[in-house]
Amino acid sequence: MKNFKRVLGILFVLGILLAAYIWFFVINKPHRNFETAKPDITMNARQCYNEASENKLHPGGKVLEIYGVPSSVEKSDSLVVVVFAFKEGMFGSSGIRCSMLPDNQKKALALSTSDTIYIKGFCAGYNGTDVVMEHCSIIQSPKNK
Amino acid sequence: MKKFMLAAFVLLMAVPTFAQRYITKNGYISFYAATKLETIEAKSNQVDCALDTQSGFFVVKALMRSFIFERALMQEHFNEEYVQSDKYPDATFVGKVENLKDIGFSKPGTYPAVITGKLTIHGITNTITAHGTFTVADGKIAGSAKFPITIGDYGISIPAPVVGKIAKSFLITVKVDLNPLK
């Protein structure tokens, strides 16, 4: 009887630990940190855009690190987007659009459009006009080398 | 992808006057569904949208992987099991403003709008009608609409173990700040 109670107690504790593990590390596991993630692809921004638009590269779902000279930085509401524009199309300029992480937005707004920068983030894919990147961070620029 | 580009090209080039075309690449779409057991909510802030104010043609395109969920696991399931983002990477809407004559795109104000068109999700296309508004101010057009969709209509099936947890109808919210195409 004593052993049975001990086994029951151990099973109860293990059950609690298992439930806590599933709750915190499976159901509510944190989003991937793309700022520290190892890139799946590192390449020149223009080359990346050209290959994606020619269907030679499928960057969707991958961690992408691109480098090049940004064309502009757009701000709207809480969104800051670094834009690498390479072509003019029916929806305006086409290229790579990088939506910056909140703690990288200030740095992005201060970017110069004459310096080469490196940006890393999660690539949502190519939408027919642009390569779209989310959760982006500036990982290297001439100012913070 | 090619079908969308062709449709958008044909629709938007139908009246090739640049001042009549408004676009954004930072459009917002969210979807929301709730049961007593589970609330599903996600949003995307990098949605392409174009409006031709002369013809009323209206085009929206969102990459499925650009939708951000509060829970990482839910986002994984959404992309891998439900909408199969590798196979069907985007959702598109190609339609037309039905009550174009009632909207003064050149005059500031807020106008009710009715838009009918073809919505493609998960490779399946259905005709939908959405009610919303266009607000014209400072040379820009802000559009917003809310409409429900039934995920079963788009061939998205819910696995048996969670069928009671997930709502079958989702409320879609669209907000776009359109600027004239220069």
HADDOCK unambig.tbl for C-alpha pairs under 7 A between the chains (distance, minus, plus):
assign (segid A and resid 27 and name CA) (segid B and resid 73 and name CA) 6.12 0.50 0.50
assign (segid A and resid 28 and name CA) (segid B and resid 71 and name CA) 6.00 0.50 0.50
assign (segid A and resid 28 and name CA) (segid B and resid 73 and name CA) 6.96 0.50 0.50
assign (segid A and resid 29 and name CA) (segid B and resid 72 and name CA) 6.31 0.50 0.50
assign (segid A and resid 29 and name CA) (segid B and resid 73 and name CA) 6.76 0.50 0.50
assign (segid A and resid 30 and name CA) (segid B and resid 72 and name CA) 6.08 0.50 0.50
assign (segid A and resid 31 and name CA) (segid B and resid 72 and name CA) 4.90 0.50 0.50
assign (segid A and resid 61 and name CA) (segid B and resid 65 and name CA) 6.98 0.50 0.50
assign (segid A and resid 91 and name CA) (segid B and resid 23 and name CA) 6.63 0.50 0.50
assign (segid A and resid 92 and name CA) (segid B and resid 181 and name CA) 6.54 0.50 0.50
assign (segid A and resid 124 and name CA) (segid B and resid 63 and name CA) 6.44 0.50 0.50
assign (segid A and resid 124 and name CA) (segid B and resid 65 and name CA) 4.75 0.50 0.50
assign (segid A and resid 124 and name CA) (segid B and resid 66 and name CA) 5.13 0.50 0.50
assign (segid A and resid 125 and name CA) (segid B and resid 63 and name CA) 6.83 0.50 0.50
assign (segid A and resid 127 and name CA) (segid B and resid 63 and name CA) 6.48 0.50 0.50
assign (segid A and resid 128 and name CA) (segid B and resid 1 and name CA) 6.68 0.50 0.50
assign (segid A and resid 128 and name CA) (segid B and resid 5 and name CA) 6.89 0.50 0.50
